[in-house]
Amino acid sequence: MHFLVSAKISKPRSVSNKDFYGVWQRESVAGREIEKSGAPIFKVAGEYEIVFIAEVEKPADLDDALHALPIWKEGYQDMVDITVKALVPYGEWGKKLDELSAG
């Protein structure tokens, strides 16, 4: 299964700049390790947002992977708003379109 994951990061007023950027830096180390496995991760230019496509066997595996990241393990999960969208391979959608367009 493939999921489009967007993580919007925001800095709570109660968190210092050092702590905010520090936890994000530790997240980036984890992200760079994930990239080594072939899963590209992108920072959205001009925004505090990260996007990537996660490939997992089942949805619970995505939950496990996200909760294993430093931002959760260190208790900073209130700094991130995650949006997840399930993706359908375009070839599968094309076959469905063949059926739908046949009437």
N, CA and C of each residue as an Amber inpcrd file, in Angstrom:
protein
   309
   0.8380000  -1.1780000   0.0000000   0.0000000   0.0000000   0.0000000
   0.8830000   1.2410000   0.0000000   0.3980000   2.2380000  -0.7020000
   1.1120000   3.5090000  -0.7590000   0.2470000   4.6030000  -0.1330000
   0.9040000   5.4850000   0.6020000   0.2310000   6.6070000   1.2330000
   1.0280000   7.8810000   0.9790000   0.3290000   8.9530000   0.6540000
   0.9460000  10.2690000   0.5810000   0.8580000  10.8620000   1.9790000
   2.0090000  11.1680000   2.5500000   2.0620000  11.6800000   3.9160000
   2.5830000  13.1130000   3.8960000   1.8430000  13.9850000   4.5490000
   2.2580000  15.3770000   4.7100000   2.3760000  15.6520000   6.2060000
   3.4960000  16.2210000   6.6090000   3.7240000  16.5620000   8.0110000
   4.0030000  18.0560000   8.0890000   3.0380000  18.8040000   8.6080000
   3.2070000  20.2500000   8.7970000   3.7100000  20.4800000  10.2100000
   4.8470000  21.1580000  10.2900000   5.5170000  21.3830000  11.5640000
   5.2070000  22.8060000  12.0360000   4.8970000  22.9540000  13.3120000
   4.7090000  24.2970000  13.8810000   5.3940000  24.3550000  15.2370000
   5.8760000  25.5260000  15.5530000   6.6140000  25.7120000  16.8050000
   5.6850000  26.2790000  17.8750000   5.4180000  25.4980000  18.9150000
   4.6430000  26.0360000  20.0340000   5.4270000  27.1600000  20.7290000
   4.7310000  28.1360000  21.2350000   5.3960000  29.2550000  21.9200000
   6.2020000  28.7830000  23.1210000   5.7610000  27.6980000  23.7330000
   6.4410000  27.2110000  24.9330000   7.7320000  26.4470000  24.6320000
   8.0410000  26.2220000  23.3610000   9.2460000  25.4780000  22.9820000
  10.2940000  26.4650000  22.4610000  11.4950000  26.3700000  22.9780000
  12.5650000  27.2690000  22.5380000  12.9650000  26.9560000  21.0980000
  13.5730000  27.9380000  20.4290000  14.0740000  27.7050000  19.0710000
  15.0690000  26.5520000  19.0570000  15.9280000  26.5040000  20.0720000
  16.9320000  25.4430000  20.1390000  16.2640000  24.0700000  20.1930000
  15.2560000  23.9200000  21.0450000  14.5610000  22.6350000  21.1500000
  13.7820000  22.3180000  19.8710000  13.1180000  23.3300000  19.3010000
  12.3390000  23.1370000  18.0800000  13.2170000  22.6550000  16.9320000
  14.2760000  23.3950000  16.6710000  15.1520000  23.0010000  15.5630000
  15.9560000  21.7420000  15.8990000  16.2080000  21.5220000  17.1720000
  16.9320000  20.3190000  17.5750000  16.1430000  19.0530000  17.2910000
  14.8640000  19.0440000  17.6710000  14.0600000  17.8520000  17.3980000
  13.8450000  17.6830000  15.8980000  13.6980000  18.7890000  15.1690000
  13.5420000  18.6740000  13.7230000  14.8370000  18.1440000  13.0970000
  15.9780000  18.5510000  13.6320000  17.2520000  18.0450000  13.1240000
  17.3500000  16.5420000  13.3520000  16.9080000  16.0700000  14.5180000
  16.9390000  14.6320000  14.7940000  15.9630000  13.8880000  13.8800000
  14.8370000  14.5120000  13.5730000  13.8960000  13.9350000  12.6070000
  14.5640000  13.8290000  11.2330000  15.3380000  14.8380000  10.8690000
  15.9860000  14.8250000   9.5510000  17.0120000  13.6930000   9.4560000
  17.6680000  13.3660000  10.5610000  18.6000000  12.2330000  10.5600000
  17.8210000  10.9470000  10.2810000  16.6920000  10.7710000  10.9460000
  15.8540000   9.5930000  10.7120000  15.3470000   9.5880000   9.2680000
  14.9480000  10.7530000   8.7760000  14.4660000  10.8580000   7.4030000
  15.5300000  10.5200000   6.3730000  16.7480000  10.9540000   6.6260000
  17.8350000  10.6370000   5.6910000  18.1350000   9.1460000   5.6680000
  17.9470000   8.4740000   6.7920000  18.1030000   7.0150000   6.8260000
  16.9990000   6.3480000   6.0010000  15.7950000   6.8690000   6.1070000
  14.6800000   6.3380000   5.3140000  14.9420000   6.5420000   3.8250000
  15.4830000   7.7090000   3.4710000  15.7930000   7.9830000   2.0580000
  16.7990000   6.9870000   1.4920000  17.7180000   6.5240000   2.3300000
  18.7080000   5.5550000   1.8630000  18.0530000   4.2640000   1.3810000
  16.8400000   3.9820000   1.8800000  16.1230000   2.7830000   1.4560000
  15.3600000   3.0150000   0.1540000  15.4650000   4.2210000  -0.3980000
  14.8370000   4.5030000  -1.6830000  13.5360000   5.2750000  -1.6010000
  13.1340000   5.7190000  -0.4390000  11.8930000   6.4830000  -0.2780000
  12.2310000   7.9690000  -0.1610000  12.0920000   8.7440000  -1.2500000
  12.4480000  10.1640000  -1.1740000  11.5100000  10.9500000  -0.2620000
  12.0860000  11.8930000   0.4490000  11.3510000  12.7730000   1.3450000
  11.6710000  14.2010000   0.9200000  10.6500000  15.0580000   0.9320000
  10.8420000  16.4340000   0.4750000  10.3650000  17.4250000   1.5250000
  11.1000000  18.5300000   1.6490000  10.6170000  19.6840000   2.4140000
   9.9620000  20.6060000   1.3990000   8.7730000  21.0740000   1.6940000
   8.0760000  22.0030000   0.8190000   8.7590000  23.3630000   0.9470000
   9.1870000  23.9090000  -0.1790000   9.9000000  25.1960000  -0.1710000
   9.0210000  26.2880000   0.4290000   9.6150000  27.0660000   1.3100000
   8.9340000  28.2040000   1.9050000   7.9620000  27.8560000   3.0260000
   7.8440000  26.5900000   3.3600000   6.9240000  26.1680000   4.4140000
   7.6230000  25.1790000   5.3400000   7.0930000  25.0460000   6.5370000
   7.5780000  24.0250000   7.4650000   6.7270000  22.7800000   7.2530000
   6.9480000  22.1350000   6.1160000   6.1650000  20.9590000   5.7500000
   7.0680000  19.9450000   5.0590000   6.8610000  18.6910000   5.4150000
   7.5850000  17.5740000   4.8200000   6.5540000  16.6900000   4.1350000
   6.8790000  16.1960000   2.9320000   5.9940000  15.2670000   2.2310000
   6.7920000  14.0670000   1.7490000   6.1350000  12.9090000   1.7300000
   6.7660000  11.7060000   1.2020000   5.6910000  10.6810000   0.8850000
   6.0720000   9.6920000   0.0940000   5.1960000   8.5670000  -0.1830000
   5.7210000   7.3850000   0.6100000   4.8670000   6.8710000   1.4820000
   5.2230000   5.7180000   2.2990000   4.6710000   4.4640000   1.6460000
   5.4980000   3.4330000   1.5800000   5.0580000   2.1370000   1.0780000
   5.1180000   1.1420000   2.2290000   3.9550000   0.6330000   2.6170000
   3.8540000  -0.2900000   3.7400000   2.9190000  -1.4460000   3.3690000
   3.0260000  -2.5360000   4.1050000   2.1570000  -3.6810000   3.8330000
   0.7350000  -3.4380000   4.3060000   0.5920000  -2.7880000   5.4590000
  -0.7430000  -2.5170000   5.9970000  -0.7300000  -1.1630000   6.7090000
  -1.9020000  -0.5220000   6.8300000  -1.9420000   0.8150000   7.4420000
  -1.3100000   0.8900000   8.8340000  -1.4610000  -0.1340000   9.6290000
  -0.8820000  -0.1130000  10.9770000   0.6380000   0.0320000  10.9370000
   1.2660000  -0.4520000   9.8630000   2.7220000  -0.3110000   9.7290000
   3.1160000   1.1560000   9.6000000   2.2690000   1.9440000   8.9590000
   2.5490000   3.3850000   8.8460000   2.4590000   4.0370000  10.2190000
   1.4320000   3.6690000  10.9930000   1.3300000   4.1850000  12.3610000
   2.5820000   3.8570000  13.1640000   3.0280000   2.6070000  13.0760000
   4.2190000   2.1820000  13.8160000   5.4460000   2.9950000  13.4000000
   5.5980000   3.2000000  12.0950000   6.7590000   3.9460000  11.5940000
   6.7360000   5.3920000  12.0660000   5.5770000   6.0240000  12.0160000
   5.4770000   7.4260000  12.4400000   5.7420000   7.5650000  13.9370000
   5.2090000   6.6430000  14.7280000   5.3920000   6.7320000  16.1790000
   6.7990000   6.3610000  16.6320000   7.5830000   5.7890000  15.7380000
   8.9740000   5.4590000  16.0700000   9.9180000   6.6380000  15.8260000
   9.4140000   7.7140000  15.2110000  10.2640000   8.8690000  14.9190000
  10.5500000   9.6890000  16.1780000  11.6700000  10.4120000  16.1810000
  12.0510000  11.1920000  17.3730000  10.9790000  12.1640000  17.8610000
  10.2290000  12.7640000  16.9590000   9.2560000  13.7740000  17.3840000
   8.2140000  13.1670000  18.3380000   7.8630000  11.8850000  18.1310000
   6.9400000  11.2050000  19.0390000   7.6700000  10.6500000  20.2470000
   8.7870000  10.0210000  20.0060000   9.5130000   9.3900000  21.1010000
   9.9400000  10.4010000  22.1580000  10.1940000  11.6400000  21.7300000
  10.6540000  12.6740000  22.6600000   9.5100000  13.5320000  23.2020000
   8.2620000  13.2370000  22.7980000   7.1110000  13.9560000  23.3410000
   6.7880000  15.2790000  22.6660000   7.2380000  15.4800000  21.4370000
   6.9690000  16.7250000  20.7210000   5.8870000  16.5620000  19.6550000
   5.0470000  15.5250000  19.7620000   4.0700000  15.2550000  18.7200000
   3.0690000  16.3930000  18.5140000   2.9320000  17.2890000  19.4830000
   2.0320000  18.4320000  19.3110000   2.6000000  19.4670000  18.3310000
   3.8340000  19.2790000  17.8800000   4.4480000  20.1930000  16.9110000
   4.1390000  19.7960000  15.4700000   3.4910000  18.6580000  15.2470000
   3.3030000  18.1780000  13.8910000   1.8380000  17.8190000  13.6450000
   1.3610000  18.2180000  12.4700000   0.0140000  17.8770000  12.0210000
   0.1830000  16.9920000  10.7880000  -0.1940000  15.7230000  10.9190000
   0.0210000  14.7460000   9.8600000  -1.2730000  14.5540000   9.0710000
  -1.1480000  14.5600000   7.7530000  -2.2430000  14.2210000   6.8530000
  -1.8010000  13.0240000   6.0280000  -2.6550000  12.0190000   5.9440000
  -2.3310000  10.8040000   5.2060000  -3.4410000  10.5410000   4.1840000
  -3.0260000  10.2700000   2.9440000  -3.9790000   9.9310000   1.8800000
  -3.5460000   8.6090000   1.2550000  -4.4820000   7.6510000   1.2050000
  -4.1950000   6.3720000   0.5470000  -4.1310000   6.6110000  -0.9590000
  -3.1600000   5.9790000  -1.6090000  -2.9630000   6.1550000  -3.0470000
  -3.3210000   4.8770000  -3.7960000  -3.9080000   5.0550000  -4.9790000
  -4.2410000   3.9450000  -5.8600000  -3.3380000   4.0480000  -7.0810000
  -2.6550000   2.9640000  -7.4530000  -1.8250000   3.0150000  -8.6600000
  -2.6670000   3.4660000  -9.8700000  -2.0900000   4.3270000 -10.6830000
  -2.8540000   4.9110000 -11.7780000  -3.3270000   3.8570000 -12.7670000
  -2.5640000   2.7870000 -12.9590000  -2.9900000   1.7120000 -13.8440000
  -4.2950000   1.0780000 -13.3770000  -4.4420000   0.9060000 -12.0540000
  -5.6860000   0.3640000 -11.5040000  -6.8490000   1.3190000 -11.7740000
  -6.6030000   2.5940000 -11.5860000  -7.6370000   3.5950000 -11.8520000
  -7.9860000   3.6050000 -13.3380000  -6.9860000   3.4430000 -14.2000000
  -7.2400000   3.3950000 -15.6260000  -8.1610000   2.2510000 -16.0020000
  -7.9710000   1.0780000 -15.3840000  -8.8550000  -0.0640000 -15.6380000
 -10.2730000   0.2410000 -15.1820000 -10.3960000   0.9150000 -14.0430000
 -11.7240000   1.3070000 -13.5510000 -12.3690000   2.2930000 -14.5210000
 -11.5680000   3.2050000 -15.0750000 -12.0930000   4.1520000 -16.0530000
 -12.5750000   3.4330000 -17.3110000 -11.8610000   2.3640000 -17.7050000
 -12.3030000   1.5800000 -18.8510000 -13.7110000   1.0500000 -18.6070000
 -13.9560000   0.5290000 -17.4010000 -15.2840000   0.0180000 -17.0580000
 -16.3100000   1.1320000 -17.0040000 -15.9520000   2.2270000 -16.3530000
 -16.9080000   3.3290000 -16.2000000 -17.2720000   3.9660000 -17.5390000
 -16.3050000   4.0880000 -18.3990000 -16.5760000   4.7500000 -19.6830000
 -17.3150000   3.8430000 -20.6620000 -17.3140000   2.5300000 -20.4000000
 -18.0330000   1.5920000 -21.2730000 -19.5440000   1.6830000 -21.0560000
 -19.9210000   2.3100000 -19.9360000 -21.3360000   2.5290000 -19.6580000
 -21.9670000   1.3320000 -19.1200000
